[in-house]
Amino acid sequence: MLHQGPATPAPMARNAAAVDQETPWCEKHHQIVCDEIEAINTRREPERRLDADGLQPCQLLDVVGLALSGGGIRSSAVCLGVLQALNHHNLIGRIDYLSTVSGGGYIGTSLSATMTTARRFVFGERPAGGTVTSAEISDTPSVGHLRNYSNYLIPAGARDLLTGVAIVVRGLVANIGLTLPIVLLLAAVTIWSTPLRSCLTDANIFGISLNNRSLCELHDFSDIDRYGFSTFGLVVALVMFACSGLAYFASRSVRGSGPSVVFAYIGGIALLLGVACDFARFLKVQHFALSLSIAIIGGVLFFGWALKQSLASPGKRQEFRSHWPSMGATFLVLLAVIAFFEFQPFMLEQMFDVAESSAIGGPAAAVAITWIKSLAAVAAPIGVFVTAFRQQFVELLKGNSASSQWGSLVLAVVAKVALWIAGLALPLVIWVAYLYLSYWGIANDLFERCPSVMGATSQRECLVNAKSNAPSGSLAGRIQFDASKGTLSAEITPKAAPQVVADAEQLTPTWHTPAWLLFLAQKAGQVVQVRFPSLFQGNASELAYSYSLHMVILYTFAGILLFAISFCLTPNANSLHRLYRDRLSKAFLFDPTRSADGRVAPAEASLDQGRDFKALDRMKLTDLYAAPAATARIPGQQAAPKLHAPYQLINTALNIQGSDFANRRGRNADFFVFSALNVGSEATGYAPTALVQDDEQSLDLATAMAISGAAASSNMGSSSIKALTPTLALLNVRLGYWLKNPRYVDERVRPQRRSTPIYFWSEISGRLYENSDSVYLTDGGHIENLGVYELLRRRCKVIIAVDAEADAPMNFGSLMTLQRYARIDLGARIDLPWTPIRERTRALMARNADKAGDPGAADERDDIARDHVHVAIGTIDYGGDEQGYLVYVKSSLNGDENDYIRDYARRNDRFPHETTGDQFFSEEQFEVYRALGFHMAHGFLSGDNPVAVGSGVDPHMARFTEAGEPAIDAVREALGLPVPRRQTASVTATMIDQG
């Protein structure tokens, strides 16, 4: 026996999670694939059924998948035309998988629902006699229904618009209800810490003066003054360290993780604050005393860290995620937070100066507060504008909208600046609101020392003396110099200071507070004072107890009350998801066999836009693969589920911005799928759809369709705009959906993270995880917009991909992203000859932009066959000598389209890539995109137009109906079409001659 060498390490030494991630998806979830094949077999003829039990993990599947890309109603119309062409050629029955994203999911889900209900394709009739030479098809009632709802968001015009606006306003009010408690409680803490205007220059921490000014303390903190802050900080630190030790030994957690570290950090912060507060007492500065003391202590600590690092051995100088860098980062965050909070009294003092400058005749102080309010006023409309056109700004950031490199760079910089201004808009507005709430609650004791009973003149002089930066008046006169006589004379006349105000009685310590707020505060304070009179007794000023403390009570009570009420707000109730879902459901989910009144629907197409079909609004995902109702009612007979449409995979994006699972590569998302059998993702795991539907009562086919198209959201996976995340969330631009984590559908499994009851803050902060009890889902295009990825995971032999996204520069961005994901995640390499599609479309779109005539006009290149291509066929190298084929249909122009398509293109130079932001299609728009989809697919399948084949670097043209191309032959065989054979006429003739 050969010597085997040293023993290999035990497998247990490896991280179980790491091993699980290294296992290919097709091997780890082989049972999911087998179950799906069993469902697909129920729709196939017996001779075409696959042996589900005999399938091997990661085996190439002899199935055909159809992927419909995202792109809103534009993509839906194009994909409808492609589906009609497939049916025209009798190929719908050969499609096994239907993978949809966003707008492609509109029509894809409609196809699944209508075929399940009607048991046939309802968006077009096959030509009589089986001929497929016809270049167009006529409408059906179902197509007429889709045309009626091409403007699906506001199909009834102004009425739907107004109801939509009302729903948006309701969501904004709900968001204010979630945000206002925090602002009120922060304002209450600020007023408690600085109840009087004169206290704004007094350094304090949570109302405990660092300068022994008891007049600014609403509570007796003499014990802290007696023993010092350091003593109390040490006591808190010792308690936290003890808790840390107990937590460590109780949980036996790995050192450096778990609650033990949290307790230790809290103890360290308490000790640091105690020492810093005592040190701040010696600094004797008015503003930022605590920040300055912590900065000085931090300098010492960081220098000590540098010495420790220098003296440590090389093996103990670890920098990545060790305790010392983490403590340094925590210190910097603490310093920034304290500096920000100490900045607020400075701003409030300037607000008093600005408000009183006219009252006491002084100059306008505090340019800062005026600048902040002005910036908030300017940023707010910019924020609304950028939010409305966020997709266009993303394109600018990518540099896709300018022809030159410098133009792209300038536009990208401008877009980034606009995004950051827009991102600051609402935070600035909230900050200004906090400042005003605090300003209204702080008593102006300057007027207590100078009461209005002194009279206008005396009060003015008193105020001038009390406020050193305001002059009492001015001097006027003239100076004259006589050079001949060598004399200098001056005539000086005192000028009285301006009047305080017209009515001196208004200048009271509370004159700056709105009357309604003052009334509510007094009522709230009186109620509490009757029950807790000791709260209103102490060493502070009487004005602080009679006014400021009342404001603290009012703000605290209102904040806690709103906070408690906010727990009743459910995650999806007030977002825009339900509005979006209902409008989509009305347009695309209907029973084509029944009218809205329940009667059998007529077979003829209707021009009456008031006619509707019966809604399938509550159709479940599991209904797509269920036993026939008639069979299910037979007693004693086990009903077998049957599939009547291609097995649909509805693709969405699982947002996990706070997780290392996705953020190691910056994707911020994972692929999350809804289907008739399973729901879930690689990050969360998969659960049976029936169990998820039982737990999530609102989950149905319409909900899944709307989630897949939730393009506008505060968190958008790999497409997230971090600068706009808070603004989008606060403005309720939230089409996403909170779903119970499939990992925890089994109640025996407890979540590792509990989502905060105020889910809203998770969206604002981006703290979204795959192991929380609920997960946040958005548009599948936020990670992969073609819908091909899940078909690659299942190793489909033939994949037909319809790319109808907005790609005016024809950069094929989604295709490039798919190729990267396929290579990195699945080890699959896609080789596609797509460049001929790009060149012809670019030329026609450029000509249309120049308005240089009819796009159908001939030029020197129009007769070249390679220019007239909408479709490319490439190869998919799955590895292990297994090869699949990708049929790629791209929204493109050749100049051979019908008249009204070319006419629309001439008038709209961005056709067929108009912005996805336009979801309000007219009848003309819907028809030209549908007709283009049919033209592309029918021209390819009938052989009228060539198809690009070969490698990506050396493409050539061929016809789908001609022999000689292995890729075309393989695709035709998979689609059940006869494979053409090469002509052998010349060989036969030669043999006859020789005979």
Secondary structure as GFF3:
##gff-version 3
##sequence-region A 1 995
A	DSSP	three_ten_helix	11	13	.	.	.	ID=ss1
A	DSSP	alpha_helix	16	22	.	.	.	ID=ss2
A	DSSP	alpha_helix	25	28	.	.	.	ID=ss3
A	DSSP	alpha_helix	30	41	.	.	.	ID=ss4
A	DSSP	three_ten_helix	46	48	.	.	.	ID=ss5
A	DSSP	beta_strand	61	68	.	.	.	ID=ss6
A	DSSP	alpha_helix	72	88	.	.	.	ID=ss7
A	DSSP	three_ten_helix	92	94	.	.	.	ID=ss8
A	DSSP	beta_strand	97	101	.	.	.	ID=ss9
A	DSSP	alpha_helix	102	118	.	.	.	ID=ss10
A	DSSP	three_ten_helix	128	130	.	.	.	ID=ss11
A	DSSP	alpha_helix	141	148	.	.	.	ID=ss12
A	DSSP	alpha_helix	158	193	.	.	.	ID=ss13
A	DSSP	three_ten_helix	197	201	.	.	.	ID=ss14
A	DSSP	beta_strand	204	205	.	.	.	ID=ss15
A	DSSP	beta_strand	208	209	.	.	.	ID=ss16
A	DSSP	three_ten_helix	214	216	.	.	.	ID=ss17
A	DSSP	alpha_helix	222	227	.	.	.	ID=ss18
A	DSSP	alpha_helix	229	251	.	.	.	ID=ss19
A	DSSP	alpha_helix	259	280	.	.	.	ID=ss20
A	DSSP	alpha_helix	289	311	.	.	.	ID=ss21
A	DSSP	three_ten_helix	314	316	.	.	.	ID=ss22
A	DSSP	alpha_helix	323	356	.	.	.	ID=ss23
A	DSSP	alpha_helix	367	388	.	.	.	ID=ss24
A	DSSP	alpha_helix	390	398	.	.	.	ID=ss25
A	DSSP	alpha_helix	405	441	.	.	.	ID=ss26
A	DSSP	alpha_helix	446	449	.	.	.	ID=ss27
A	DSSP	three_ten_helix	452	454	.	.	.	ID=ss28
A	DSSP	alpha_helix	456	466	.	.	.	ID=ss29
A	DSSP	beta_strand	474	482	.	.	.	ID=ss30
A	DSSP	beta_strand	487	495	.	.	.	ID=ss31
A	DSSP	three_ten_helix	504	506	.	.	.	ID=ss32
A	DSSP	alpha_helix	515	531	.	.	.	ID=ss33
A	DSSP	three_ten_helix	533	536	.	.	.	ID=ss34
A	DSSP	alpha_helix	542	543	.	.	.	ID=ss35
A	DSSP	pi_helix	544	548	.	.	.	ID=ss36
A	DSSP	alpha_helix	549	566	.	.	.	ID=ss37
A	DSSP	alpha_helix	577	588	.	.	.	ID=ss38
A	DSSP	beta_strand	590	595	.	.	.	ID=ss39
A	DSSP	beta_strand	613	615	.	.	.	ID=ss40
A	DSSP	three_ten_helix	621	624	.	.	.	ID=ss41
A	DSSP	beta_strand	625	626	.	.	.	ID=ss42
A	DSSP	alpha_helix	629	632	.	.	.	ID=ss43
A	DSSP	beta_strand	642	643	.	.	.	ID=ss44
A	DSSP	beta_strand	647	655	.	.	.	ID=ss45
A	DSSP	alpha_helix	660	663	.	.	.	ID=ss46
A	DSSP	beta_strand	669	674	.	.	.	ID=ss47
A	DSSP	beta_strand	678	681	.	.	.	ID=ss48
A	DSSP	beta_strand	685	688	.	.	.	ID=ss49
A	DSSP	alpha_helix	689	695	.	.	.	ID=ss50
A	DSSP	alpha_helix	701	708	.	.	.	ID=ss51
A	DSSP	three_ten_helix	717	719	.	.	.	ID=ss52
A	DSSP	three_ten_helix	722	724	.	.	.	ID=ss53
A	DSSP	alpha_helix	725	730	.	.	.	ID=ss54
A	DSSP	beta_strand	737	740	.	.	.	ID=ss55
A	DSSP	three_ten_helix	742	744	.	.	.	ID=ss56
A	DSSP	alpha_helix	759	765	.	.	.	ID=ss57
A	DSSP	beta_strand	774	779	.	.	.	ID=ss58
A	DSSP	three_ten_helix	780	782	.	.	.	ID=ss59
A	DSSP	alpha_helix	789	793	.	.	.	ID=ss60
A	DSSP	beta_strand	796	803	.	.	.	ID=ss61
A	DSSP	alpha_helix	813	821	.	.	.	ID=ss62
A	DSSP	pi_helix	822	826	.	.	.	ID=ss63
A	DSSP	beta_strand	829	831	.	.	.	ID=ss64
A	DSSP	alpha_helix	835	849	.	.	.	ID=ss65
A	DSSP	three_ten_helix	865	867	.	.	.	ID=ss66
A	DSSP	beta_strand	871	879	.	.	.	ID=ss67
A	DSSP	beta_strand	882	890	.	.	.	ID=ss68
A	DSSP	alpha_helix	899	907	.	.	.	ID=ss69
A	DSSP	alpha_helix	923	942	.	.	.	ID=ss70
A	DSSP	beta_strand	947	950	.	.	.	ID=ss71
A	DSSP	beta_strand	955	958	.	.	.	ID=ss72
A	DSSP	alpha_helix	966	974	.	.	.	ID=ss73
A	DSSP	alpha_helix	985	994	.	.	.	ID=ss74
###
